[in-house]
Amino acid sequence: MFRTWAHSAVALDANIKLSGVASEGTLSAKLREKIALAVGEQKACGYCVSAHSVIGGMVGLKPAEIDAARNASAANSRDTALLELAQAITRERGHLGAEEVSAFKSRGVTDADILEVLVDVVLNIFTNYTNHIAATEIDFPVVVLRKAAWAHGEKSKPEAEM
């Protein structure tokens, strides 16, 4: 992927800077990896789900936690709410209604949490889409996605599956 971003100093710099800023926030490295897994699964990015499964393990996530994060689930209710928020932002392309935002807030999610999760979502969508466009070869142990890209509205459903 970095070879892809090397074609554009702006794209490479954007990734480096946004990654750095995200790492300085209040969300732990484990939670940021869980968000990456939840977003990667939803955006059907095989490269990102595979990569963040390995990186998640490197920051201390257990295999069951990695698997659960792909479904926006965690052992504690706050992390589950933040993962569900990340997937809602991704699924709805940022168009969360007042009722949905209120529901997240009733689960303990703050305005600051919403914005910080948004930063992580944007970072992960950027890497997901870069990998989609570049058709990046997966150089990590391959994790099979749960749904095809068409199931996420990313592509038209293949004729053979209609």
C-alpha positions as YAML, in Angstrom:
chain: A
units: angstrom
residues:
- id: 1
  name: MET
  ca: [0.00, 0.00, 0.00]
- id: 2
  name: PHE
  ca: [2.76, 2.46, 0.82]
- id: 3
  name: ARG
  ca: [4.18, 1.86, -2.64]
- id: 4
  name: THR
  ca: [0.79, 3.03, -3.89]
- id: 5
  name: TRP
  ca: [0.84, 6.14, -1.71]
- id: 6
  name: ALA
  ca: [4.40, 6.81, -2.82]
- id: 7
  name: HIS
  ca: [2.89, 7.95, -6.12]
- id: 8
  name: SER
  ca: [1.47, 10.94, -4.27]
- id: 9
  name: ALA
  ca: [3.31, 12.83, -1.56]
- id: 10
  name: VAL
  ca: [-0.03, 14.35, -0.54]
- id: 11
  name: ALA
  ca: [-1.71, 10.95, -0.06]
- id: 12
  name: LEU
  ca: [1.26, 9.50, 1.81]
- id: 13
  name: ASP
  ca: [1.53, 12.57, 4.03]
- id: 14
  name: ALA
  ca: [-2.22, 12.52, 4.70]
- id: 15
  name: ASN
  ca: [-2.02, 8.92, 5.88]
- id: 16
  name: ILE
  ca: [1.04, 9.50, 8.05]
- id: 17
  name: LYS
  ca: [-0.37, 12.66, 9.64]
- id: 18
  name: LEU
  ca: [-3.88, 11.32, 10.21]
- id: 19
  name: SER
  ca: [-2.45, 8.10, 11.69]
- id: 20
  name: GLY
  ca: [-0.26, 10.16, 14.00]
- id: 21
  name: VAL
  ca: [-3.08, 12.42, 15.11]
- id: 22
  name: ALA
  ca: [-5.39, 9.44, 15.74]
- id: 23
  name: SER
  ca: [-2.72, 7.77, 17.89]
- id: 24
  name: GLU
  ca: [-2.57, 10.86, 20.12]
- id: 25
  name: GLY
  ca: [-6.26, 10.74, 21.01]
- id: 26
  name: THR
  ca: [-8.04, 9.21, 23.97]
- id: 27
  name: LEU
  ca: [-8.88, 5.91, 22.25]
- id: 28
  name: SER
  ca: [-6.48, 3.09, 23.10]
- id: 29
  name: ALA
  ca: [-4.44, 1.28, 20.46]
- id: 30
  name: LYS
  ca: [-6.61, -1.79, 21.07]
- id: 31
  name: LEU
  ca: [-9.82, 0.16, 20.48]
- id: 32
  name: ARG
  ca: [-8.41, 1.83, 17.35]
- id: 33
  name: GLU
  ca: [-7.56, -1.62, 15.98]
- id: 34
  name: LYS
  ca: [-11.07, -2.83, 16.80]
- id: 35
  name: ILE
  ca: [-12.48, 0.16, 14.89]
- id: 36
  name: ALA
  ca: [-10.19, -0.66, 11.95]
- id: 37
  name: LEU
  ca: [-11.53, -4.23, 11.96]
- id: 38
  name: ALA
  ca: [-15.18, -3.12, 12.20]
- id: 39
  name: VAL
  ca: [-14.78, -0.61, 9.37]
- id: 40
  name: GLY
  ca: [-12.64, -2.93, 7.23]
- id: 41
  name: GLU
  ca: [-15.20, -5.71, 7.52]
- id: 42
  name: GLN
  ca: [-18.05, -3.36, 6.67]
- id: 43
  name: LYS
  ca: [-16.19, -1.91, 3.68]
- id: 44
  name: ALA
  ca: [-15.17, -5.41, 2.56]
- id: 45
  name: CYS
  ca: [-11.46, -4.64, 2.59]
- id: 46
  name: GLY
  ca: [-9.72, -8.00, 2.74]
- id: 47
  name: TYR
  ca: [-6.33, -6.34, 3.00]
- id: 48
  name: CYS
  ca: [-7.31, -4.19, 5.98]
- id: 49
  name: VAL
  ca: [-9.11, -6.94, 7.87]
- id: 50
  name: SER
  ca: [-6.13, -9.24, 7.34]
- id: 51
  name: ALA
  ca: [-3.59, -6.57, 8.31]
- id: 52
  name: HIS
  ca: [-5.50, -5.33, 11.36]
- id: 53
  name: SER
  ca: [-6.06, -8.90, 12.56]
- id: 54
  name: VAL
  ca: [-2.25, -9.20, 12.79]
- id: 55
  name: ILE
  ca: [-1.71, -5.68, 14.13]
- id: 56
  name: GLY
  ca: [-4.53, -6.20, 16.65]
- id: 57
  name: GLY
  ca: [-2.68, -9.23, 17.97]
- id: 58
  name: MET
  ca: [0.49, -7.15, 18.20]
- id: 59
  name: VAL
  ca: [-1.26, -4.60, 20.47]
- id: 60
  name: GLY
  ca: [-2.66, -7.35, 22.68]
- id: 61
  name: LEU
  ca: [-6.04, -8.29, 21.23]
- id: 62
  name: LYS
  ca: [-6.95, -11.94, 21.61]
- id: 63
  name: PRO
  ca: [-8.34, -13.85, 18.58]
- id: 64
  name: ALA
  ca: [-11.86, -13.77, 20.08]
- id: 65
  name: GLU
  ca: [-11.63, -9.99, 20.49]
- id: 66
  name: ILE
  ca: [-10.50, -9.61, 16.88]
- id: 67
  name: ASP
  ca: [-13.37, -11.77, 15.68]
- id: 68
  name: ALA
  ca: [-15.90, -9.89, 17.80]
- id: 69
  name: ALA
  ca: [-14.64, -6.48, 16.61]
- id: 70
  name: ARG
  ca: [-15.37, -7.47, 13.02]
- id: 71
  name: ASN
  ca: [-19.02, -7.68, 14.16]
- id: 72
  name: ALA
  ca: [-18.82, -4.39, 16.11]
- id: 73
  name: SER
  ca: [-18.88, -6.24, 19.40]
- id: 74
  name: ALA
  ca: [-16.62, -6.05, 22.45]
- id: 75
  name: ALA
  ca: [-16.46, -7.37, 26.00]
- id: 76
  name: ASN
  ca: [-17.59, -4.06, 27.51]
- id: 77
  name: SER
  ca: [-20.61, -1.99, 26.60]
- id: 78
  name: ARG
  ca: [-18.73, 1.27, 25.96]
- id: 79
  name: ASP
  ca: [-16.40, -0.31, 23.39]
- id: 80
  name: THR
  ca: [-19.37, -2.04, 21.75]
- id: 81
  name: ALA
  ca: [-21.16, 1.31, 21.50]
- id: 82
  name: LEU
  ca: [-18.07, 2.92, 19.92]
- id: 83
  name: LEU
  ca: [-17.67, 0.06, 17.43]
- id: 84
  name: GLU
  ca: [-21.35, 0.24, 16.53]
- id: 85
  name: LEU
  ca: [-20.94, 4.00, 16.13]
- id: 86
  name: ALA
  ca: [-18.00, 3.45, 13.76]
- id: 87
  name: GLN
  ca: [-20.05, 1.06, 11.66]
- id: 88
  name: ALA
  ca: [-23.08, 3.39, 11.70]
- id: 89
  name: ILE
  ca: [-20.94, 6.31, 10.51]
- id: 90
  name: THR
  ca: [-19.51, 4.09, 7.77]
- id: 91
  name: ARG
  ca: [-22.81, 2.52, 6.74]
- id: 92
  name: GLU
  ca: [-24.74, 5.80, 6.73]
- id: 93
  name: ARG
  ca: [-21.88, 7.81, 5.20]
- id: 94
  name: GLY
  ca: [-21.96, 10.13, 8.19]
- id: 95
  name: HIS
  ca: [-25.70, 10.81, 7.98]
- id: 96
  name: LEU
  ca: [-26.66, 9.90, 11.54]
- id: 97
  name: GLY
  ca: [-29.98, 11.29, 12.65]
- id: 98
  name: ALA
  ca: [-30.53, 13.08, 15.94]
- id: 99
  name: GLU
  ca: [-32.28, 10.02, 17.38]
- id: 100
  name: GLU
  ca: [-29.37, 7.73, 16.48]
- id: 101
  name: VAL
  ca: [-26.82, 10.15, 17.97]
- id: 102
  name: SER
  ca: [-28.99, 10.47, 21.07]
- id: 103
  name: ALA
  ca: [-29.13, 6.68, 21.38]
- id: 104
  name: PHE
  ca: [-25.33, 6.49, 21.33]
- id: 105
  name: LYS
  ca: [-25.11, 9.27, 23.90]
- id: 106
  name: SER
  ca: [-27.54, 7.39, 26.15]
- id: 107
  name: ARG
  ca: [-24.98, 4.57, 26.11]
- id: 108
  name: GLY
  ca: [-22.25, 6.88, 27.44]
- id: 109
  name: VAL
  ca: [-20.78, 8.07, 24.14]
- id: 110
  name: THR
  ca: [-19.73, 11.74, 24.34]
- id: 111
  name: ASP
  ca: [-19.48, 14.38, 21.63]
- id: 112
  name: ALA
  ca: [-15.69, 14.04, 21.89]
- id: 113
  name: ASP
  ca: [-15.96, 10.26, 21.42]
- id: 114
  name: ILE
  ca: [-18.10, 10.74, 18.31]
- id: 115
  name: LEU
  ca: [-15.55, 13.04, 16.71]
- id: 116
  name: GLU
  ca: [-12.58, 10.86, 17.66]
- id: 117
  name: VAL
  ca: [-14.28, 7.74, 16.29]
- id: 118
  name: LEU
  ca: [-15.00, 9.75, 13.13]
- id: 119
  name: VAL
  ca: [-11.26, 10.45, 12.74]
- id: 120
  name: ASP
  ca: [-10.55, 6.72, 12.95]
- id: 121
  name: VAL
  ca: [-13.35, 5.91, 10.52]
- id: 122
  name: VAL
  ca: [-12.03, 8.44, 7.99]
- id: 123
  name: LEU
  ca: [-8.50, 7.06, 8.32]
- id: 124
  name: ASN
  ca: [-9.73, 3.52, 7.80]
- id: 125
  name: ILE
  ca: [-11.99, 4.36, 4.87]
- id: 126
  name: PHE
  ca: [-9.00, 6.10, 3.27]
- id: 127
  name: THR
  ca: [-6.88, 2.95, 3.60]
- id: 128
  name: ASN
  ca: [-9.79, 0.66, 2.62]
- id: 129
  name: TYR
  ca: [-10.45, 2.59, -0.55]
- id: 130
  name: THR
  ca: [-6.76, 2.87, -1.38]
- id: 131
  name: ASN
  ca: [-6.53, -0.91, -1.20]
- id: 132
  name: HIS
  ca: [-9.70, -1.36, -3.26]
- id: 133
  name: ILE
  ca: [-8.46, 0.96, -6.00]
- id: 134
  name: ALA
  ca: [-4.92, -0.44, -6.02]
- id: 135
  name: ALA
  ca: [-6.06, -4.06, -5.66]
- id: 136
  name: THR
  ca: [-3.33, -4.40, -3.06]
- id: 137
  name: GLU
  ca: [-2.03, -7.94, -2.69]
- id: 138
  name: ILE
  ca: [-2.58, -9.21, 0.84]
- id: 139
  name: ASP
  ca: [0.84, -9.77, 2.39]
- id: 140
  name: PHE
  ca: [-0.51, -10.89, 5.78]
- id: 141
  name: PRO
  ca: [-2.20, -14.17, 6.67]
- id: 142
  name: VAL
  ca: [-5.45, -13.86, 4.74]
- id: 143
  name: VAL
  ca: [-8.64, -13.40, 6.75]
- id: 144
  name: VAL
  ca: [-11.77, -14.30, 4.80]
- id: 145
  name: LEU
  ca: [-14.34, -11.53, 4.79]
- id: 146
  name: ARG
  ca: [-17.78, -12.35, 6.10]
- id: 147
  name: LYS
  ca: [-19.61, -10.64, 3.23]
- id: 148
  name: ALA
  ca: [-18.73, -9.83, -0.34]
- id: 149
  name: ALA
  ca: [-18.24, -6.20, -1.32]
- id: 150
  name: TRP
  ca: [-21.56, -6.16, -3.20]
- id: 151
  name: ALA
  ca: [-23.37, -7.01, 0.03]
- id: 152
  name: HIS
  ca: [-22.10, -3.73, 1.45]
- id: 153
  name: GLY
  ca: [-23.31, -1.66, -1.50]
- id: 154
  name: GLU
  ca: [-19.76, -1.20, -2.73]
- id: 155
  name: LYS
  ca: [-20.28, -2.95, -6.05]
- id: 156
  name: SER
  ca: [-23.11, -4.31, -8.14]
- id: 157
  name: LYS
  ca: [-24.09, -7.85, -7.30]
- id: 158
  name: PRO
  ca: [-22.30, -10.25, -9.69]
- id: 159
  name: GLU
  ca: [-24.62, -11.68, -12.34]
- id: 160
  name: ALA
  ca: [-23.71, -15.24, -11.35]
- id: 161
  name: GLU
  ca: [-25.09, -14.57, -7.87]
- id: 162
  name: MET
  ca: [-28.36, -12.85, -8.93]
...
